[in-house]
């Protein structure tokens, strides 16, 4: 699968007309970093663009919530990956009530329109929710605490979010149902087992690239040029 993925990405890069955006969302310890490392580790790094979104900066707060996301979208020829994304603005924001309910409600439609705009411009959007169970999250958080080489990743906020598991699941369910479209579908990936998560994400990405019917550009007329 890695060989075919690398070959298709090479065609996308050479064609330089279209792009792919992979949106990764998950609860803490859901495996976003591992997915990027294992699924995209075989492709040409020149043709990939990975962006992580954290709490908005003051400059980002001064613009609409999609401003920082739109400017990070992949250019023609690239596979872009959002490690967390604009969906934080209808999940974390909703759970923590950071904006009024009516503002959060409006964002579903704005997100659909934004992703339609990306599609119109030649970007194929694929959205993946890496779905782990609450029990598996507990095991992974405990491993972070137990292993010195992983402890740096643990944050007290992980436990705060875990205490509101049901609220997060409800917010994700609404976001997925309200924003899964033909042009920007959601895939819910069972992610308790890392090997299956990696296989499933690879399969979705392969199927997406295959459906694009990517082709190398036609060679220019080189006439009678001879390499000496």
C-alpha positions as CSV (number, residue, x, y, z in Angstrom):
1,X,0.0,0.0,0.0
2,X,2.9,2.4,0.8
3,X,4.4,1.8,-2.7
4,X,1.1,2.6,-4.4
5,X,0.5,5.6,-2.2
6,X,3.9,7.0,-3.0
7,X,3.4,6.5,-6.7
8,X,0.0,8.2,-6.7
9,X,1.4,11.1,-4.7
10,X,4.2,11.5,-7.2
11,X,1.6,11.9,-10.0
12,X,-0.4,14.4,-7.9
13,X,2.9,16.4,-7.4
14,X,3.8,16.2,-11.1
15,X,0.4,17.1,-12.3
16,X,0.3,20.2,-10.0
17,X,-3.3,21.0,-10.7
18,X,-5.2,19.5,-7.8
19,X,-4.6,18.8,-4.1
20,X,-5.9,16.6,-1.3
21,X,-6.7,17.8,2.3
22,X,-6.8,15.1,5.0
23,X,-8.5,16.4,8.2
24,X,-7.6,14.4,11.3
25,X,-9.7,14.7,14.4
26,X,-9.6,12.6,17.6
27,X,-9.9,12.7,21.3
28,X,-6.6,13.0,23.2
29,X,-4.3,9.9,22.6
30,X,-6.5,9.1,19.5
31,X,-3.4,8.5,17.3
32,X,-3.2,11.5,15.0
33,X,0.6,11.8,15.2
34,X,1.0,8.0,14.7
35,X,-1.3,8.0,11.8
36,X,0.7,10.8,10.0
37,X,4.0,9.0,10.7
38,X,2.9,5.5,9.6
39,X,0.6,6.4,6.7
40,X,2.5,9.3,5.1
41,X,6.0,8.2,6.1
42,X,6.6,6.7,2.6
43,X,5.6,9.7,0.5
44,X,7.8,12.6,-0.8
45,X,8.0,15.2,1.9
46,X,8.2,17.9,-0.8
47,X,4.6,17.2,-1.7
48,X,3.1,17.1,1.8
49,X,2.1,19.9,4.1
50,X,1.3,19.1,7.7
51,X,-0.3,21.8,9.9
52,X,-1.2,21.5,13.6
53,X,-3.8,23.9,15.0
54,X,-3.6,24.9,18.6
55,X,-5.3,27.6,20.7
56,X,-5.8,30.7,18.5
57,X,-3.2,33.4,18.7
58,X,-4.2,37.0,19.2
59,X,-3.8,37.7,15.5
60,X,-6.0,34.7,14.7
61,X,-8.6,35.8,17.2
62,X,-8.8,39.1,15.3
63,X,-10.1,37.3,12.2
64,X,-13.0,34.9,11.5
65,X,-12.5,31.3,12.8
66,X,-11.8,30.0,9.3
67,X,-9.1,32.5,8.4
68,X,-6.1,30.6,9.8
69,X,-7.4,27.4,8.3
70,X,-8.0,28.7,4.8
71,X,-4.4,30.0,4.4
72,X,-3.0,26.7,5.5
73,X,-4.9,24.7,2.9
74,X,-2.6,22.7,0.5
75,X,-1.4,24.2,-2.7
76,X,-1.8,22.5,-6.1
77,X,0.1,19.2,-6.1
78,X,0.2,18.8,-2.4
79,X,-1.3,16.4,0.2
80,X,-2.2,18.6,3.1
81,X,-2.9,17.2,6.6
82,X,-4.6,19.1,9.4
83,X,-3.7,17.7,12.8
84,X,-6.8,19.0,14.5
85,X,-8.6,21.6,12.4
86,X,-11.5,24.0,12.1
87,X,-13.7,21.3,13.7
88,X,-12.2,22.3,17.1
89,X,-14.5,25.4,16.6
90,X,-17.6,23.2,16.7
91,X,-16.3,20.7,19.2
92,X,-14.0,22.1,21.9
93,X,-15.7,25.5,21.5
94,X,-19.1,24.0,22.0
95,X,-18.2,21.8,24.9
96,X,-16.5,24.6,26.8
97,X,-19.2,27.1,25.7
98,X,-16.6,29.6,24.4
99,X,-19.1,31.2,22.0
100,X,-22.9,31.5,22.1
101,X,-24.9,28.5,21.0
102,X,-26.4,30.4,18.0
103,X,-22.9,31.3,16.8
104,X,-21.8,27.6,17.1
105,X,-24.9,26.6,15.2
106,X,-24.1,28.9,12.3
107,X,-20.6,27.4,12.0
108,X,-21.9,24.1,10.6
109,X,-23.2,25.8,7.5
110,X,-20.1,28.0,7.2
111,X,-17.8,24.9,7.4
112,X,-19.9,23.2,4.6
113,X,-19.6,26.2,2.4
114,X,-15.9,26.5,3.1
115,X,-15.2,22.9,2.2
116,X,-17.3,23.3,-1.0
117,X,-15.1,26.3,-1.9
118,X,-12.0,24.1,-1.4
119,X,-13.6,21.5,-3.7
120,X,-14.4,24.1,-6.3
121,X,-10.8,25.1,-6.3
122,X,-9.5,21.6,-6.9
123,X,-8.9,20.3,-3.4
124,X,-10.4,16.9,-2.5
125,X,-11.3,17.0,1.2
126,X,-11.2,13.8,3.3
127,X,-12.1,13.9,6.9
128,X,-11.1,11.2,9.4
129,X,-12.3,10.8,13.0
130,X,-10.0,8.4,14.8
131,X,-12.5,6.9,17.2
132,X,-11.0,5.3,20.3
133,X,-13.0,3.9,23.3
134,X,-12.9,5.5,26.7
135,X,-11.2,2.4,28.1
136,X,-8.5,2.5,25.5
137,X,-7.9,6.2,26.2
138,X,-7.4,5.4,29.9
139,X,-4.8,2.8,29.0
140,X,-2.9,5.2,26.7
141,X,-2.9,8.0,29.2
142,X,-1.6,5.7,31.9
143,X,1.2,4.6,29.5
144,X,2.1,8.2,29.0
145,X,2.5,8.6,32.8
146,X,4.4,5.3,33.2
147,X,6.9,5.8,30.5
148,X,9.6,8.5,31.0
149,X,9.9,9.0,27.2
150,X,6.2,9.6,26.9
151,X,5.5,11.5,30.1
152,X,6.3,14.9,28.4
153,X,3.1,14.5,26.3
154,X,0.8,14.2,29.3
155,X,-1.1,17.3,30.3
156,X,-3.6,17.9,33.1
157,X,-6.1,19.2,30.5
158,X,-6.2,15.7,29.1
159,X,-8.0,14.6,32.3
160,X,-10.3,17.6,32.2
161,X,-11.4,16.7,28.7
162,X,-11.7,13.0,29.6
163,X,-14.1,14.0,32.4
164,X,-16.5,15.4,29.8
165,X,-16.2,12.4,27.4
166,X,-20.0,12.2,26.8
167,X,-20.2,15.9,25.9
168,X,-17.3,15.5,23.4
169,X,-18.9,12.4,21.9
170,X,-22.2,14.3,21.4
171,X,-20.3,17.3,19.9
172,X,-18.4,15.1,17.5
173,X,-21.5,13.2,16.5
174,X,-23.3,16.4,15.6
175,X,-20.3,17.8,13.7
176,X,-19.9,14.6,11.7
177,X,-23.6,14.3,10.9
178,X,-24.0,18.0,10.0
179,X,-20.9,18.4,7.8
180,X,-20.4,15.1,6.0
181,X,-21.1,15.8,2.4
182,X,-20.5,14.3,-1.0
183,X,-17.6,16.7,-1.7
184,X,-16.2,16.4,1.9
185,X,-17.2,13.1,3.5
186,X,-16.4,12.0,7.0
187,X,-14.9,8.5,7.8
188,X,-15.1,7.2,11.3
189,X,-12.0,5.0,11.8
190,X,-12.0,2.5,14.7
191,X,-8.7,3.3,16.3
192,X,-8.3,1.2,19.4
193,X,-5.9,-1.1,17.4
194,X,-3.2,0.9,15.8
195,X,-2.5,-1.6,13.0
196,X,-6.2,-1.4,11.9
197,X,-6.3,2.4,12.2
198,X,-3.2,2.6,9.9
199,X,-4.6,0.2,7.4
200,X,-8.1,1.8,7.3
201,X,-6.6,5.3,6.8
202,X,-4.3,4.1,4.1
203,X,-7.2,2.4,2.4
204,X,-9.3,5.6,2.4
205,X,-6.5,7.7,1.1
206,X,-5.6,5.2,-1.6
207,X,-9.2,5.0,-2.7
208,X,-9.4,8.8,-2.8
209,X,-6.3,9.2,-4.9
210,X,-7.3,6.4,-7.3
211,X,-10.6,8.0,-7.9
212,X,-8.9,11.2,-9.0
213,X,-7.4,9.4,-12.1
214,X,-4.1,11.2,-11.7
215,X,-1.8,11.3,-14.7
216,X,1.7,12.5,-15.4
217,X,1.7,15.6,-17.6
218,X,2.2,15.0,-21.3
219,X,5.8,15.4,-22.3
220,X,6.7,18.5,-24.2
221,X,7.7,18.2,-27.9
222,X,11.5,17.8,-27.4
223,X,12.1,17.5,-31.1
224,X,15.5,16.1,-32.0
225,X,17.2,17.1,-28.7
226,X,20.1,14.7,-27.9
227,X,21.6,14.3,-24.5
228,X,25.4,14.3,-24.8
